[in-house]
Amino acid sequence: MSNRFSSFSEFYPYYLAEHANPTCRLLHFIGSWLVLGVIIAAIVTSQYVLLWLMPIIGYGFAWVGHFFYEHNRPATFKHPIYSLMGDWVMFKDILIGKISLKG
């Protein structure tokens, strides 16, 4: 598949193919929930320095999924904006049951 994408809708099938392993998807999902938790905690406690944890937590969980389960390089390296968008669309798709966390 081409590494050039003219739109997010063109990129998203590629993104999903790079997240075929259920454990990788689960780790992304957990990381996304934790990022939301950090945002809420920062707002509730007015400790906005906590927001620095967002990329560490979000990417940390995702990259463990890629390097140890999916055995590929995260799309973030070549497509950072589309990849970030893909993370949240996949999160939503898992929440609504469109994508399964099972194999």
C-alpha positions in Angstrom: 0.0 0.0 0.0 1.2 3.5 -0.8 2.8 5.6 1.9 1.2 8.7 0.4 -2.4 9.4 1.4 -4.5 12.3 0.1 -7.1 12.0 2.9 -7.7 10.5 6.3 -10.4 8.2 4.8 -7.7 6.9 2.4 -5.3 6.4 5.3 -7.7 4.8 7.9 -7.8 1.3 6.2 -4.0 1.3 6.2 -4.0 2.3 9.8 -6.4 -0.5 10.7 -4.3 -3.0 8.8 -1.3 -1.9 11.0 -3.4 -2.7 14.1 -4.6 -6.2 13.2 -3.3 -7.8 16.4 -6.0 -7.7 19.2 -3.4 -7.1 21.9 -2.0 -4.1 20.0 -5.6 -2.7 19.6 -6.2 -3.3 23.3 -3.0 -1.5 24.4 -4.0 1.4 22.2 -7.5 1.4 23.8 -6.1 1.3 27.3 -3.6 4.1 26.5 -6.3 6.3 25.1 -8.5 5.8 28.2 -5.5 6.7 30.4 -4.8 9.8 28.3 -8.4 10.9 28.9 -8.0 10.1 32.6 -4.9 12.3 32.7 -6.7 15.2 31.1 -9.6 14.9 33.6 -7.2 14.6 36.6 -5.2 17.7 35.4 -8.4 19.7 35.1 -9.9 18.5 38.4 -6.8 19.0 40.4 -5.6 22.1 38.4 -2.2 20.3 38.1 -1.7 21.0 34.4 1.8 19.7 34.6 0.2 16.2 34.4 -0.6 16.9 30.8 3.1 16.2 30.0 2.2 12.6 30.8 -0.2 12.3 27.9 2.3 11.5 25.1 4.3 9.2 27.4 1.2 7.2 28.3 -0.5 7.3 25.0 2.5 6.4 22.9 4.0 4.1 25.5 1.1 1.7 25.4 0.7 2.0 21.6 4.4 1.4 20.9 4.5 -1.7 23.2 1.7 -3.0 21.1 3.5 -2.4 17.9 7.0 -3.6 18.9 6.0 -6.7 20.9 2.7 -7.8 19.4 2.1 -6.3 16.0 5.9 -6.4 15.1 5.7 -3.3 12.9 6.7 0.3 13.2 4.0 2.7 14.4 2.4 4.8 11.7 3.2 7.8 13.8 6.7 7.9 12.4 5.6 8.5 8.8 2.1 9.9 9.3 1.9 11.7 12.7 -1.3 13.7 12.2 -3.3 10.9 10.5 -2.0 8.4 13.0 -3.2 10.5 15.9 -6.6 10.9 14.2 -6.6 7.1 13.6 -6.0 6.4 17.3 -9.1 8.3 18.3 -11.3 7.0 15.5 -10.2 3.5 16.3 -10.9 4.2 20.0 -14.4 5.4 19.1 -15.0 2.4 16.8 -14.0 0.0 19.6 -16.4 1.8 22.0 -19.3 1.5 19.6 -18.5 -2.1 18.8 -17.5 -1.5 15.2 -14.0 -2.9 15.9 -13.5 -5.9 18.2 -10.8 -6.3 20.8 -10.9 -10.1 20.1 -9.1 -11.9 17.4 
